[in-house]
Amino acid sequence: MADSKPPSAQEAAPAPATSTTNAASSGATYKAPKPNPAFRMMGIPVMPRKLPSRNWMIFFAITGSLSAAIIYDKREKKRATARWSKAVSHLAREPLSNPNQLPRKLTIFLESPPNDGLRVAQDHFTEYIKPVLAASGLDWEFVQGRKEGDVRAAVAERIRRTRQPETESQTQDEIVQEIRKRNGTPEWHGIRGDIVIGRHTWKEYVRGIHEGWLGPLTPPPQPEPEVKNVEETVASGGGEEEKQEPKPEEKPEQKPERPPQPPPYNTPLDYPTSPLPRLIPAEFSPSTPIPFPHILGFSNTFIRLRRFLNRRYLADEIGREVAAVCLAAAREYREDVDLTRSEQQTVLEHEERDWPKSVWKEDEPKEGEEKTATTTPPPEKIWARPIVLDPRIAMRMRRFEIQPEEEARARAIVVPEEEIEGWIKGSIRSLYRWAISKPEPNPSWPDE
């Protein structure tokens, strides 16, 4: 029989008390994880027990991969440069026969790349070529050009001065050489060598050699400028002078302008009919073209990024060519397989694909300017035209090439990790060595 009386409030009250007691007892048993005391003393918070989100994982993967690729390429680039520097370092320790004898001197030809400045070419030399030359102990001089045609004019003028040594005006280098002859300073007798950086510089170098040996010693006659009739000038401007007399204005001191570039003494069309000089040498000073990859434009960003992440291969190639120059082993320039073009015409030809379109365009007169073709000839376009060779000059050119045994010896050189490691790894290594090293005894200590 069911109880007809409902439970009172005093009887129903103990139920919540028991549930509260159970919760209190379970709360007392749970303990929060204590952080690592070592991390807490260093200020590091509690490490999370789960992986980062999807977006953070993508960010960490891309950033880490790109950083690792840059660091690895930079380290291997240093290793390649250091390997070829060690391969030629023995040349710096070779004694000279005379303490006053001058060392071997190379000539570096570099010029501003198309649509860029000279600083880019100088940085390329400093980063890839200079470490190997400095390790070899050789001396070098620069022939620099800021615009198209400067290297051509410099090479041709040097050759013309060797063909006609007795001139009234002497350059600074000729004055120094004359003083050395008076003092009896012996010069270097042997192979010197030329280093030409870039395809654009190589084109001007070859053009300058042909102009210097096949061109005349005197400049060609220039067309006289047009002279206006004096009576017409006075009639047109006489009234204005009476009305207003210009006041002389004080102009600030201006920097001296660069001397104008001398025009070429001949053209490639004159090569077959030009006679050879009597005192032309049987072999010219050897030369070697150095790669200079340079591309501009936002659309070529991925190409530039790929080249930036593979600079180690460029450093190894340039180091090999510079080491061949230092070791002074030369050969003749060869012909192609089909015997249609020479090696001088095809070397570094792939760099022309990276040049801007403005190189291949002909210079057109601006609007509002009169044509001055009769007064001043237009500058010669050397970069946009193919290389024209004369067989008599091409057969005398030589190219540096490293011997197989020298290359095998250089490949076997092992560069220590300490010479190419970065600042962070080097600091950690030095800190570890300092920590495990035994302190040096000090006489002031009481135990000593």
Secondary structure as UniProt FT lines:
FT   HELIX           9..12
FT   HELIX           14..29
FT   HELIX           37..42
FT   HELIX           54..87
FT   HELIX           89..93
FT   TURN            99..100
FT   STRAND          105..111
FT   TURN            114..115
FT   HELIX           118..124
FT   HELIX           125..129
FT   HELIX           130..136
FT   STRAND          139..145
FT   TURN            148..149
FT   HELIX           150..163
FT   HELIX           172..183
FT   STRAND          194..197
FT   HELIX           199..214
FT   HELIX           230..243
FT   HELIX           268..270
FT   TURN            271..273
FT   TURN            278..279
FT   STRAND          287..290
FT   HELIX           298..300
FT   HELIX           301..308
FT   TURN            309..310
FT   HELIX           311..327
FT   STRAND          330..332
FT   TURN            337..338
FT   HELIX           343..346
FT   TURN            347..348
FT   HELIX           349..354
FT   HELIX           357..359
FT   TURN            367..368
FT   TURN            373..375
FT   TURN            383..384
FT   HELIX           391..394
FT   TURN            395..396
FT   STRAND          398..400
FT   HELIX           404..411
FT   HELIX           417..419
FT   HELIX           423..436
FT   TURN            443..444
FT   TURN            446..447
//
